[in-house]
């Protein structure tokens, strides 16, 4: 892959592919192809993988999100296939537009990258009542991650969470620590999402309670990257205006419009067919060789999450 194809949701910087390859010493002629071939050959030798025909572009993106390491990419693929086997409820197919909670919970990876090639994820909670908690949103988010894995080429992610119009105590009641921890493990270990920064927007003193919940599931390293903003002005010190939606003082389309575009694309027949195919990428534990370290490691991972 020498050029990044034009995408319906994502834009790239002119030097994205060259920058990231050089950052991970994959810019010499033939080096990225060699890394992809090594990963491909390893997959072919895994008897417990129920799907082995991953696209080469998918494998390249997997290597890039794993900091150019083929060994890390192996672990990431192993984990994601295992998670699909153990937690099929996370990996839904079909129409996410039927998820009622997404009327008040809006989320989108923003079209433009930062100068250092990070993708920004913006989440807004306007819900006054969360009858089903955040479970529908977690499933919607994983569909977005699946799209990201197939189409993006980035350095990691910056997360912005807007609680300005949220009923925060209702959100606190809905934030089940076990579900949140499990979601973050799949995000980090399965999808390889590296969090550069985590930004909350809220003036409420109740944010201290929200932060205490997140402190239970994040490593100290990531928790130290959390910044709470009382208004969008200070957020602009971390995320350029050109990238942010216009309702956050930026130049991009409003978040709700971006959210609706995701709902339409992720519910389309083409993407439903794609997720049905990718959901075949599971494991047959009866065929796994060795001592099942990866399966045993899943439970252990839930006890402590270390996100780079």
N, C-alpha and C positions, 0 to 999 in steps of 0.2 A: 504494500500500500504506500504509494509515493505521494498521493494527493488525498485529502479528506473530502469525501463526497458531500455535496450540498444536502442539508438536512432540513426537515420540516420544522424542527424545534430548536436546533442548536446552530450557533454561529461560532467561528473559530478565528483566532488571530492569524495574521499572515504567516507567522513563523512557528505556529503551535507544534506541528509535527517535527520540525527540525530542532526546536528548543528542547522538547521532551526527550527525543532520542539522544541528543548530545548530553543532556543532564544525566542520563543513565548509561553513557558510553555505548550507545547503540547506533551511532551515526556513521560509522565506517561502512563502506560498501559491503553488502551481504551480511552484516552483523545481525540486523533484526530478523532477516529471513532464517538465519542459522538458529536464533533463539526460538522462533516460532516452530521450526522443524523439530528441535529438541523437545518442546512441549507436546507437539503432535505425536511424536514417537512414544513418549512416556504414556500418553493417554491410551494409545493402542495396546499397551501392555497391561492395562488395569482390568482384570477380569470382572470386577464388581461394578464397573461403570456401565450403565444401561444405555448410554448414548456416547458415541465416540466421534461422530462426524461434525465436530465444531468447525465453523468457518474460520479460515486463517486470519481474517480481519478481527474476528472475535478474540482469537488467541493473542494477537498482537496487542489489542486493547487491554487484555488481561495482564499481560507482561508489563505494559506501561503503568497501569494502576498499582502494580506490585513493585514499583520502583526499579523496573528493568530486570528483576530477578526471576529466572525461570523456576528456581526452587520455591520461592514464595508463590509464584503462579500455580504450581502444582498443589500446594497446600490450599490455596484459595479455591481452586476447582474442586478439590476433594471435599472441602467443607461445604461448598454450595450444593453439591450433589447430595451430600449427607443430610443437609438441612431440608432439602426438598423431600427426602424420604421420611425424615422424622417429624417434620412440621408442615404437612401438605396444606393445612388451613391458611398459611401465609401466602401461598403461591396460587392465587385465584386466576381464572381466565374469564373471558366474557365481559359483560357490560358493567363498568364501575359507575356509570351514570345513575344506576339504581341505588347507590349507596346514599341514604338519606342524610347522613352526617356531613357529607361533602358539600351540602348547601351552606353550612356555617364554618366548615374547616377547609381552607383554601391552601393549596400547596403547589409550587412549581419550581423546577430548576430553571433559572433565568437564561435567556438566549445567549447573552454575551459572556465571554470569559474575562477574568481580571487580566491585568498585564502579565502576571506570572502564571497565567493559564489555570487558575482555579475556577470551578463552577460554583455559583451561588445558588443555594436553595432557600426560598422564601416561604414561610408558613405563617398563616394568619388564623387565629382562633376568634371567631365572633359568636361562638355558641353560648347560649344562656343555660341550656340543659344538654347534657350528654348522656342520653339513655343507654347507649351501647358503648360508652367509653370511647377510646380511640382505636378500637380494633379495626373498624372499616378503614380508617385513615392509614393504619399500618399496612393493610393489604394494598391500598391505593399507592402508597409510597413504594412498596416493593415492585409494583408494576412499573413505576417510574424508574426505579433502579435497573430493572430488566431492560428498559428502553435505553437507559444510559450506557449499560454494558455493550449494547449492540451498535450504538451510534456515536458516543462521545469519545473524546480524546483529551484528557485533562490531567491536572496535577493532583487533584483532590477536591475537597469541597469546603465552602464557607456557609454556615447555617445561620439564618436570621429567623427568629421566632417572635411574632408580633402578638402580644397579649394586651394591647391597649384597650380593645373593646371586649375583652373576654370576661366572663364571670369566673374569676380566678379560683375561688373556693370550689366552684363546680368542677373546674379543671383538675384541681387537687384531688377531689374525690374520685375522678375518673382515671387518674394516673396510677395504675396498678404497677408497683415496682417490679414484680416478676415479669409482667408482660413487656414493660419498657426495657428491662435488662435483656430479655430474649430478643426483642426487636433490634436493639443496638448490636447484639452479638451477630445476628444474621447480616445486618448492614455492614459491620466492620469485617467480620471473618469471612462471610460469604460473598459479599459484593465488593469488599476491599476498599470501602469508602474511608479515606483519611480526612479527618476534620482539622482544618487549619485554624478556624475560629468559630465561636458560638456566641451569637449576639441576641439578647432579649430586648424587646421594646415594651416598657411598661413603667408607669409612675407609682404603681401600687406597692405598698409595703408588704403585701401578701406574697410578693415575688420571693421573699426570703424562704417561704415554705416550699415553693416550686424548686428553688435552688437546692434546698436540703434533700429533695427527692432525687434530683439529678446527681447530687454528690454521692449518692448510694450506688449509682450505676456507672459512673465515669471514673477513669483513673485520675489520680491527682494531677497528672500531666495535662490532660484535657480540661479538667475542671478549672485549672488556672487560666485557660484560654477564654473562659466565659466573661463577657462584658455585658452589663445591664445599662441600657440607654433610656433616659426619660423622654427623649424626643429623637426625631430622625436626624437632626443636625449633627449630633455626635456620631451617628452611624456612618455618615458621609466621610468621616475620618478614616474609616476602615474599608468601606465599599464605595467605589466611585459612582457618582450620580449617573453617568452614562449607562451603567449596568442596571440600576434599580428601576422598578416600575414608577410611573408618574405619580401614583398615590403615595410614594415614599420620597418625593422630591426629585425623582429621576427622569430619564428620557425614554424609558421602555414602556411598553403597553401596560395598562393597569393589571394588577395581580389577578383579579377575577377573570379577566379576559384570557390571560395566559393559562389559568386554571381550567377554564372551559375548553381551551384548545387541547390540553392534555387529556381531559375526559373524553373528548371526541376521538382523538388518535388512539388512546389506550383501549377504547371500546370498539375500535374498527375491526372489520373482519380480518384484514391483513395482520394486525397486531395480535388478534386473538389466535389466529393460526400459528403465528410465531411463538406465542407463549405456550400454546398446546405442545408444540414441538420441543421447546426448551424444558418444559416440565417432564419430558422423558429423561432428562439428565439427572437421574437418581442413582441410587446404589442398591445392589442386591447383596445384602450383608452375608448371605450364605456363601457367596463367592469371594468375599474379601479374604485376601491372604494376610498372614501376620497375626498380630495380637489385638486387632481392632483399636489401635491407639486413637484413631480419629473419632470413632464413636464414643469411646470413653472420654476423650478430651472435650466433647461437646458439653457434657454435664459440668465438668470442671470449669469450662470457660464461663458458664453462667454465674459462677461464684464471684469472679472478678474479671472485669472487662478492661483490657489495656488497649486503648485506641491511640495509635500514633498521631 
